[in-house]
Amino acid sequence: MSVTFEIFSKVAPLVIKANSKTPVMIRGRHGIGKSEFVGQLGRELNLPVVERRCSQMMDAGELVGIPFRDDNICRWCPPDYFYQACNEPVILFLDEIDRGNAEVAMAVMELGDSRKLFGFHLHPGTIFISACNGGKHTNNYQVREMDPAELDRWTVFDLDPTVEEWLKWGVSTDENGRTKVADMIIDFITKNRGHLESTGAGGLFEPNKVYPSRRSWKRFSDSLVENDLLSGTKEEVVGNLPVVYELGMAMLGMEASIAFRDYVQKADFQIEYAEILDAPRKNSPVWKQVEKFAINDHLALVEKMKLDDLWSKDKAFHTDEKRARNLLHWGFMMPSEVLMKLASEIAEGGVMENVGSFHAGEFDGKRMSVHIAEMLNDPDTAKKLLEGDKDEE
């Protein structure tokens, strides 16, 4: 059974903290962020990450070291990274564990089972983690199958992160205060989720074909941002599209590159939700643009508000009179399914003041709760709500 990053990030630390002797194996598709999770864990626990790739180990000697003579006794001199993991607390991270040969695998089995090799024991504070592409995705990769005895050494997590998790990560900021993924790409994936990554035709990849992944979209975004290929007027950005397309072909493959090029070419450089919420007046030009929105345009901005955690308590949305009024104005312009999603997202935020402000709010003399009841084709509820309004008067 697969787990999302949200669940994994809650459960895995419990395994590690409860008993650091239990090694953790992370399995999943390429480019989903397995290595990044390990790096983040190291930063959170203030532990250095000592990483080695089993695919680059030619034999068990790269784990156990080399022999040397001590008088009439043969002893072993471990490699530097293993010596470090035995003498100080670190995260020992063996990546691509299912791409190592059988000899390396046998050495790792002892390390996973008893935390020792040739008399050298891992430090009690050392955390042992591995990662691989195997599991249910084995058929798509040139990897070695693992038998039950080998897997029994590990606590195995099969990761299958959601699109929403990647989008939420993409709108977060890096150490320089920039969003990790360009806004144009976030908008594109929000509306075209199938292009985030591919599992191939029928679940199998075609050999030698370039496919998009979460990692390749990040690299694509970095290339566009660092070279200002998405900056400027629409005419300037469209003028850069031949270069953008070729970069996409190299990093994402043909289908995703064509779809992104066409999206940018047709985009109206849509306004952001903040411009709607901060519109200065009812007849602002912003509302003329909102009137032209298709359902996907509304949905994309509602999704971005969720990604930006707009409904959490620290945002105190209900205390901003102008934004609350503009949200109601916008809500009355939304198709019913988008309005239902917005109401659900506000409720899931868990701030009852936001929920009450939205449902009890009025725009042009009409109460939002009544409008929602009418859109749900629930005249009895709408009538009761209207009668309640009259009683209050």
N, C-alpha and C positions, 0 to 999 in steps of 0.2 A: 504494500500500500504506500502510495506517495504522499509526501507532506509538503506544504508550502513553506516558504522562508519564515513567515510569521510564526508558524507552529514550531518549526525546527529551531529558531532562535530562542524560543522559550524552553523547549524540552532538552536540547543538547547541553546547555550549561548545567542543567540539573544532573545529568549523567556525569558530567565532568567534575562538578563540585562535590557530588555525593561520593564519588569513588574515582579518583584520578587514575587508578590502575586499569580502568576499563577503557580501551582505545575506541575511538569513534571513526567509522568509515562513512564518507559522504559520496553517494552515487548520483549521477544525473547527466543530462545532456551537456555538450560542450558550451562554453560561453555563458552559463547561467549565473556565475558568481561564486562558485565553490571556493576558489582560492581567496577571493576578496573577503568572504566570510571569515576564513581563518585569520587573515590579516587584521580584520576588525576585532576579532576575539582577542588577539594578542594585544591590541591597543587598549581594549577594555580591562584586561587582566594585568596590564603592564608587564607582559612577558615577551621576550624576543621570539620571533618565528624562525626556526631553523628548517629550511626547506630543501629537499632533494627529490629528484624525479627518478622513479624506479626504471623508467624507460631508457635512462642514460646509464644505468648500471650494467656493466658487462658480466659481472659475476658476483658471488656472495662476498668476495674480498672487499668490495666497496662498502660493505656494511660491517664486516668483522675486522677489517684491516689487514695488516701483513705480519708474518711471524718474525721474531728476532730471538737470538740466543742469549739466555741469561745463565751464565756458567754452563751447566749441563742440562738446562731446562729450556724448552721452547715456549715462549710466551707470545702474546699477540699485542700489536700496537694499533689501537683503533683509529679510524679517520677522525679528523678534527671536529666535524659536526657531531658525531656520535659521542666523542669524548666530552664535548660541551654539554650535551643532553644528559650525560651521566654525572656531571659535576656541578651543574647549576640548573635551576628550574627554567625550562623553556617550553615552547610548543614545538614538538618534533613533528614535522609535516612531510609525509611521504606522498607526493603527488603521482598520478598516473600509475598507481600500484598494480593495475591489471595489464600494464604494458611491459612489465619486467619479465625476465625469463624465469623458468621453473626454479633454477638455483637460487635466484634472488628471493623468490616467493617462499622457499623453504626457510630461509634465514629470517624473513619477516614474520613467519608463523611463530617462531620461538620468541621473537621480540614482542609480538602481540599477546602471546599466551603468558609469558613469565617476566616480561620487561627486562630481559637480559640477553646478552650474546657473549659467548666465550668468556664468561666470568665478569663481564662489565654490566652493571645494573643501572638502569635509568634512575635519575634523581627522583626522590619521592614527589617532588613538586612538578615534574615534567609531565606535560599532557601530550598524548600520542594520538595523532589524527592522520588519516589517509583520505585520498580522493581518487575517484575513477569515473569512467564513462559507462561502466558495465551495467549489470542489473537488467532491467527490462529493455534497455537500449543496446544490448550487446550486439545484435545483428547489424547495427549501423556502424560499428567500429571494429578496428583490427585489434581486438583485446583478447586477453586470456580468460577463459571461464574459471570460476572459483568453485571448489567443491565445498560441501557442508562443513567439513572439519576446518577448512581455512576460514570460512565466514564466521564460524562459531567463536573465533577469537575476538570478534568485533561487535560493537553496537552499530548496526547498519541503518542508515537513513537514506531513503530514496527521495531526492528532492525534485519537485515539480512546481516551480514558482508560477504565480499567476501573472497575467499581463499588468494588472493593477499594481502589483508589487514593483514591477520594473518602472512603471510610470511614476509612482510615488518616489522611487529612488531617483529617477531622472529629473524631477523638479526640485529635489533637494540641492543644497549648495555645497561647493567644494571649499577647500581652504582659502581660495581667493575670492569667495563670495559669489561665484558664478554658478548658475544652474549646471548640473552635470551633463545634461543633454539639451541641445538647442530647442527653443520653443517650437519652431516649425516642425521639427521631428516629433516632439511630444504631441502636437496637434495631429500630425499625420497618423501616428500609431494609435492615438485615441480613436480615430475614425476608421482606421484600417488595421485592426488588431492581428489579422491573419498574416501580416507582413513582418511582425516582430521577429519571428523565427519560423523555421520550417522543419517538419518531421519527415519530409520526402513524400513521394507518391506511394500511397498505401503503407506509410510508416517506414519506408526504406529510402535512403539517400541514393541518388544516381552518382556513380563514381566520377570523380574529377570535376564535378559541377560545384560552383560557388553558391552557397546558401546563406541567407541572413541569420544572424544570431544576436542575442542581447549584447554580447561583447562587440560584434562588428558594427552594430548601430552606434555604440559609444565611440568607437574609433572613427567612424564616418562623421559623427557630430563634431568631434575634436578637430578633424581636418577642415570641415566647413567653417567652424568658428574661428580657428587660428588663422585662416586665410581670408576672413571677412567675405565669404561667398554667399552668406545669407543676410548681409547688412545692406542698408540703403533703401532706395525706392523700389517699387515693384519692377520697374523697367531695368534697373541695375541688377536686381536679383535674377530676373528672367534672362538677362544677358549672360549671366554666369552659368546658366543651366547646362551648356555643353560640357563644361568642366565638372560640374556636379554629377552629371550623368555618368561620365567616365569613371569618376571616383566611386560612384555607387556600383557600377559594373564590377569593379575590382574588389570591392569590400562586401557587397550585399548580393551580387548576382543579378541576372537580367530582370527577372520579374519585379523584384522590389525596387530596383533602380528606375525602371520605366514608370512604375506606379508613383514613386516619389517625385520624379520629374514632372509628370502630368499634374500631380496635386499642386505643386508649386506654381506651375504655369497657369492653372485655373483659379488659384486662390485669390481672394479679395483682400488678403492680408487682414484677416478678420480682427475686429477689435477684441480686447481682453475683457474678462468679466469685471475687472476693477473699473474700467471705463464706464461700464453700464451702471455699476453700483454707485459710482461717484459723479454721474451725470448731473450737471448743475440745475436743470429745470426739466419740466415735463415735455416741453417742445424742443429739447436739445437735439441736434443732428444725430446724436448717438442712437436715438430711438428709431430714426428712419432706417438706419442700418439693421437694427434688431428686427424691424418689420419684414426685412428681406430674408431673414434666417430660414434655412431649411431645418428639418427636425434634427439632423446630425450636428448642425451648428449649435443649437441649444444644448444638445446632449454633451457635446465636447466641453462646453464651458461649465456645465453643471458638474461634470467629472473633474475638471480642473479645480473647482472650488473644494471638492472633496479631497483631492490630492494635496491641496494647500492647507488642509485641516481648518477650513474656515468656520466650522461649526463647533469647535472646541471651546471650552469655558474661557480660556485665556484670551480668545478673540472678542468675547463679550459683544457679539454682533447686535443683540437686541438693544444695546445702549446707544447705537449710532442711528439717530433718527433719519438722516438722509439716506443712508444705505438700506435701512429697513423699508423706507418708502419706495425706493427704486427697485428693491427686490420684489415688492408686491406688484409694482407696475409691470415688471418683467414677467412675473408669474402669470398675470392675466393675459400675456401675449404668447405664452407657451402652449404647445400641443398638450393634450391631456396626459399622454404617457411620460412626457418630460416633467410636467408639473408633479405627477405622482412620484417620480424618481427624486425630484428636489425635496418634496415633503418628507420622503423616506430618509434622505441623507441628513436633513436637519434633525429628524427624530433620533437617528443613530448617533448623532453628535453628543446626545445625552444632556444637553443644556435645556431644561424645561422652559427657561425664559425665552430662548430662541424659538422653541416650538410654539409657545403661547403668543409671542409677538407676531409670528407669521400667520397662524390660523385666525387670530382675532383681528388682525390688521385689516384696514379698509383702504380701497383706492377708488376714487370717483364714486364714493357712497356705497360701494359693494364690499361685503365682507369676504375674505379669502375662503373661510371654511364653507360658506354657502356656495361659492363658485366651484369649489372642489366637489361638493355634494352633487351639484348640477352636472358637472362633467362626468361624474360616476353614474349618471342617470339614476340618481337616488332622490326623487322628488320629496319623499316623506321626510328624509333627513334635512333636506334644504328648507322645507316648510317649517320644521321645528326650530332650525337655526334662525330663520327669519322672525319667527314669533318670539324667540328669545331676545333678538335685537330690539323688537318693539317693547317688550317688557322692561328692558334696561332703560329705554327712553322714558 
